[in-house]
Amino acid sequence: MPVRVKIDRSKCVVAHFCFFYASTVFIPGEGGKPVVAPEYAVNGVEEGVVPDELYEQVKEAERHCPSRAIRVYRE
């Protein structure tokens, strides 16, 4: 089952927890704010679809994001 991730970069406070918990999915973009890695990105750099085996990593990134800028859900 595909896992969709979204980043609201306008909410991001650049705490970098997403890089720690899911460094293969979230990478630094302009201004140090995260973007979805090109291999997972869809509809630009703020949305992506990741394989099910990365679900726990991206959920941890979502849980630890202090600004709640990351959303993770299954389609």
N, C-alpha and C positions, 0 to 999 in steps of 0.2 A: 504494500500500500504506500503510495508516494507521500512524502512529508513536505509540506510547503513551509517556507520561512519568509518572513517579511521584516524589514528594518525601516523604522521611521527615523530617518537621519536627522530630522528637525528636533526630535526629542533627545537624541543621543548626547550624553555628557562626557563621552570619551573616557569611560572608566576602564575599558579594555577587558572586561570579564569575558566577553564573547570570544576574544582571541585566545584566552586561556582555556576555555572549555571546548571550543569548536574551531580550532585554528585551521582546519582544512576547509571549512565552510565560510568563515568570516575572515576577511583579510583587510588590511588598512587601505583606505581610499583617501581621497582628497581631504586635507585637514586632519588626517589621522582617524577620521570616523570610519566605521566598518562598512564594507560592501560585501555582497555575496560573491564568492570566488567564481571566475568565468565559467568553470565547468558545471556549475550548478545554477547559474543566473538565468532568469527568464524575465522578460519585460523590463530590462534594465538592470541596474546593480542593486536595487533595493528588494528584489524578490527572487526566490529561487525554489527549486525542487531538489531535495536530497534523497538518497536511498534510505530505506528503512533502517539499515544498520547504523546510520548516523543520528537516529532519532534521539537517543539518550544524550548525546553530546549537545545537540542544538537545544534540547529541553533544559539542560543545565545552564546553557548560556542565557536562555530566556528567564529562568528562575533567578539568576544572579544579576541580571541587568537592573541597575538601580533606577533608571529612568523609564523602565518598561517600554523600551524602544523596539524590542524584538517580540514577534509573535510566531509561534510554531503550532501547526495543526496538521492533522491527517486529512487527506481529501476523501 
